[in-house]
Amino acid sequence: MGFSDRAYKSDDSIVTKADRDVEGYLRDQIAALYPEANLIAEESESVFVSDKPYTFAIDPIDGTDVFSQGMPGWCVSVGLLNERLTPVAGIVFAPRLDLLIAADIGKKATLNGVKLPPPGASGAISVRSNLMVTSRIHKQLDLSGYTGKIRSIGSAALHLCFPLIYPPVVGALEGPGAHIWDIAGAHAITRAQGRDLVYLNGEPIDYSTMLNGGPASDIIMAGSPSCLDALRATVKRLE
């Protein structure tokens, strides 16, 4: 499986045979275990039924582009949302990075089976700070006022989880092209650690607008409250 397996969808995003194979396996397994739940996945059409108690959001390979080029910054992401479309459980598995980040309903998040410590409260930004961003952030935001380092490895789910597992990573900026399957798993894990994901404008993420496969309505932010305030004060939207 490699670069030669790349194909392009109608929106010019990349898909591989591995995307379809992993998604098919996950859909079959989840449907067998939870037939009463909605399944929303990246590579297949889904019909959302509002009176079902749960919704699974499946991204078989988040970071398909880097996966297809042999780079390690991709993962499998599964998020579980309740009837109010609140993310309540999630798994983000990055085999090439040896990372399994997970959170079950009502439990704290774990990294490779070990409970994650509570995230730091300060999130102060300095020249040593790391900010994870979508690869297209330069088309949406002016980050020249941010004093730290900017990094992107290819996966939105991993970017959003990194502030929880790597202290030098103070925050993340993703979207607005992110979809429900990109972020629901990481959102559940973030909530399990007492934080939240929000839009750049400070509003909560509205998953109801993404149930048909549409993108998030704004850039998504991860990090401590103080970090998010600092980022809002320094980043500027491009005209």
C-alpha positions, 0 to 999 in steps of 0.5 A: 500500500503506497503512493501508487494506491492513491485515488482522488474523490470528487472534492479532490481529497485522497482515498486509498484501498486501505481507507475503504477496507478499514472502514468496511471492517469497522462498520461491520463490527460496530453495526453487529455490536450496536445495531441501534446506533447511527454510523457516519463514516468518511468513505460511504453514504450514511442516513442519520436517524435522529431518534437513535440513542448514539452515533458513531463517527468513523474515520478509517484513516485520518491523514490519508495523504501522509499515509499514502506517502509512507509518512507516519502522521495518520490514525484511525479515529472513532468517536461516539456521540449521544442523543444530544450529539455530545461526544462521549467516547473516542479512540484515536489509534496511530500505529506508526507512532505507537499511540492509542488514545482512548476515552470511554463513557464517564471515564478519564482518557488513557494513553496506551492503557495508562491514565493521562494526567490532568492537563496543565491549566496555564498553557502560556505561549512562548517561543518554545511553545508548539502549535499543531495546525491544519496544513492549509492554515496559511490560507485562512489565518495570519499567524505572524503574531504567534511567537512559538513553533508551528507544526503539522503532521497530517492528522486532525485527530492527532493534532487535537489530542496532542495538547493532552499528551505532549506538554510542549504542545499548547494548542491546535487549530483545525478546519474549517474543512474538518468533518465530524469523523475527523474530530468527534473521537478527539473531542470525546477524549478532550472532554474526558480530560476536562477540556473542550473543543470550540470554534475560533469565535468561541462558540461550541461545536455544532455537530448537527451541521455535519451529519450529512458529511458537511464541514465544520462551520469555523476553525476548531481550537484545542488547548487550555482556556488561557491558551485559546484566549491568547491565540484569539488575541494574536491570530487574524483571519485573512480577508 
